Amino acid sequence: MPIVKNVSRAVSQLLQSSGCGCGISIVPVRCIGVSPRQVASDAGFHSVSFSESDHPRVLITGGLGQLGVGLAKLLRKRFGKNNVILSDIRKPADNVFYSGPFIYADILDYKNLREIVVNNRITWLFHYSALLSAVGEANVPLARAVNITGLHNVLDIAAEHNLRLFVPSTIGAFGPTSPRDPTPDLCIQRPRTIYGVSKVHAELMGEYYHYRYGLDFRCLRYPGIISADSQPGGGTTDYAVQIFHDAIKTGKFQCNLKPDTRLPMMYIDDCLKATLEVMEAPAEALSMRTYNISAMSFTPEELAQEVQKHVPELQVTYNVDEVRQAIADSWPMNFDDRNARRDWGWKHDYDLPELVTTMFSFLGSDSRIAQAN
């Protein structure tokens, strides 16, 4: 450490004593001080760049959540099974484990995560590790660690190793003072959940790293995502997944939001398609680093009515969870995603009727619905 300090002091004196009278241009380098997390881009690692015709080497963190498994399946079809590594700190189900490469990766363990990136020559990183809204409010210290400290680790590693980095954001990045109907890409963001605060932080830090260090950071603000492949995970919009499971299993559904609570939603296939499209978009096509994307917007009552077209006997009641309701009331009712549609051609495929039909086609083959039909 004394040697490094002496070198830094000598360099500083040299720059200050330059007598030529010409300005010295200092290019920002990601080596600000001495830290294992701040390694110059020319450090002694074997670096392999890939051409446009080659496939990226992909790492997905938090891969056992709602989106990771589906994204891995999509990317493996596109880039090859062995080019996409799924990771998490949980034990995967057999079908996930045997479907392609899976490794243990704790985003709070900087050294382990960096070794994974280096040893596997990762070029694209999808960072899905996060605690969702309602779960985060129940454990703020853990949410702060996972959603913020973990993000910092990922940003540093991505910048050091010249990765293309995708970090999802959310409707939760907005707050009660944001315009809600519609909500544009750029507006006031004052969320009131640790989840929302951490996502605004991610958006701004990613943009900062892009302009300061040249990090290829890309981000989409997801609406509520509906999927037949996973159980609800503690999010405020998860009622829109739970209703299908309850309709099939019991024919009774109790919603924890008010019937007229309107929120933007999206079927998972559209979400995954948008994620791949923005990652493949030419850099020059992107006018911003974070985009809204949207497909549909509905209330619990409207969703229940559409579900009852398939399960007429479904009984719906409302028992409002005040925490979730307060969160939902601070979120957008509709997303303005014109910039995504203009810049890289975003277009959704699923509206509400298609969404409901598709969910039941996946969930209902051996259910009460099939028996009734």
Secondary structure as UniProt FT lines:
FT   HELIX           2..16
FT   TURN            36..37
FT   TURN            41..42
FT   TURN            52..53
FT   STRAND          58..61
FT   TURN            62..64
FT   TURN            66..67
FT   HELIX           68..79
FT   HELIX           81..83
FT   STRAND          84..88
FT   HELIX           94..97
FT   TURN            98..99
FT   STRAND          102..104
FT   TURN            107..108
FT   HELIX           110..119
FT   TURN            120..121
FT   STRAND          124..127
FT   HELIX           133..138
FT   HELIX           140..144
FT   HELIX           145..149
FT   HELIX           150..160
FT   TURN            161..162
FT   STRAND          164..166
FT   STRAND          169..170
FT   HELIX           171..173
FT   TURN            176..177
FT   HELIX           194..213
FT   STRAND          216..222
FT   STRAND          224..226
FT   HELIX           236..238
FT   HELIX           239..249
FT   STRAND          252..255
FT   TURN            259..260
FT   STRAND          263..267
FT   HELIX           268..280
FT   HELIX           283..285
FT   STRAND          290..292
FT   STRAND          296..298
FT   HELIX           300..308
FT   TURN            309..310
FT   TURN            312..313
FT   STRAND          315..318
FT   HELIX           322..329
FT   HELIX           338..343
FT   HELIX           352..363
FT   TURN            365..366
FT   HELIX           368..372
//
